[in-house]
């Protein structure tokens, strides 16, 4: 007998059947973070439902009055056993944005197909109590091996609650 109190256990924000936006999409995981002031937390940037993906330029915005970004590291989406992906990040702490540029340099293929894979891991420090969001900017672009744009049809967001 199903337990209604436990049904939320199966709500996976990285499940293509659970998301409330069109694919392919960019999203965050987790979609909600509860942190104490001074606490450190991570949010992963995920690509969902992309075919023939070879590169990405992603703009992430955050409330610089509530959180500070402390690091940006590559995710696993373009990981290859022979060669690391190209990965650059730029932080503008004063205006609350991070720009991530990454591309695939794999040895056996020039692109990846993904149901859901991590592009980057963002580490933040909670500075001020309150609620804010981590969002994707309109500047986001995904490309195939020919540098042709792949339309991003949906965008998730993460809610940060600082106590």
N, C-alpha and C positions, 0 to 999 in steps of 0.2 A: 504494500500500500504506500503510495507516494506521500511524503511529508511536505505539505505546503510551505512550512517554515524553512525548508531546505532547498526550495526550487531555485533560489538565486545563486546557489552554488554552481549551477550549470549555465549561467549568463556569462559567456566568455566574450569580451569585447574584441577579440581577435578572430572570432568565428564568423566567416562570411555570411552565414545564415542569421546571425544575431544583430549585425550592425544595421543602423537606421539611415544609412546613406548609400549612394551608388558606388560601385567599384569600377575601375581601380580607385584606390583611396590611400590617403595618408592618415595615420592615427597615432595615438599615444597609448602607452601601457605603463602603469595602470592609468585608468581614466579618472580616478579620484585618489588623492593623497591626503592623509591626515598627518600633520607634522606639528611638533612643538616649536616655539620660537627658539632659534639657535640650532634646530635639528637639521640634519643632512638627509636628503632623499634623492632618488633617481627616477627619471622618467625616460622610457625608451621611445624612440621614433620608429614607427613601423610602416612598411609598404604592404598593401594588401591587394591581391588580384591583378598584379601586373604580369603581362606576357612580354618577353623579349626586352627586358629592362637592362640597360647598360650603364646608365648614369643618372645622377640626381643633383639638383640644386634646390635646397630647402631652406626657407626662412621660418624661424620659430620666434614667436614673440611671447614675452612674459611681463608681469607687473614688477618692474624694478624697485618699486616701493615696498613690496612684500617678500620678494625672494631675490637671491643673488646666484648667478651661475658660477660654478667653480670648476667644472671640467666638461669636455665633450670628447667622447672616444668613439671609434668606429664600432658599428654593429657587425652582425655576421652575414648580411645579405650578399656581399661581394667577396666573401672570404674564399680563398683558394689555397690548396696545399702548397703550390709552387710560388705564388706571388701575392703580396699584399695589395689591396686596392689603393687607388689614389684617394686620399681623404684630407680635406682641409676644413677648418672651421674658423669663423671670425665672430668674436663676441663684442657687442656694443652694450656694455653694462649700463651706461647712462641713459640710453633709449630703450633698453629692455628687449634686445633681439640677438639671435644667433643665426648665422648663415652657415650652412653645411653644404659642401661640394664633395661628391664622391663618384667614382666610376670603377667599373670592372676591368681588371687586367688579367683575367683567368687564362690558363694555358690551353684548355681544351675547348673553350667556347667563348663567344664574345658577349653573352648576355645571360640573364637568369629569368626563370619563370617562378612566380611565388604566390602562394596563397596568403602567407603572412611571414615577413622576415624583418629583423631589426636592421635599421639603417645606422642608428647612432644611439648612444646612451648619454643622457644629459644629467649632470649632477648639480643640484641646487642646495643652497642653505636658506632655510626659512628665517626671515628677519623681523617681520611685523605681523601681529595677529590679524586675522581676517580671511576673506575668501577671494581668490583670484583664479584666472585661467591661463593655461599655456595653449597657444593657438598657432595655426599655420598662417603664413602671410600669402598674399596674392602672387608673390614672386616665385612660388614653388614651380619647378619644372622637372619632369622626368623625360629621359630620352632613350631611344633604341640605339643599336650599334652604328647606325648611319647618322646619328645625331638628330634624328627626326623626333619631334615632340610627341610624347604619349599623354593624352588628356587625363588629368586627375579629375575624377567625377565626384569624389566625396572627401570630406575632411572631418576628422574627429577632433576632440579637444580634451584637455585634462583639467580637472578642477583641483585646486590646491587650497586646503583648509588649514590655516595655521592657528593653533590654540595658544 
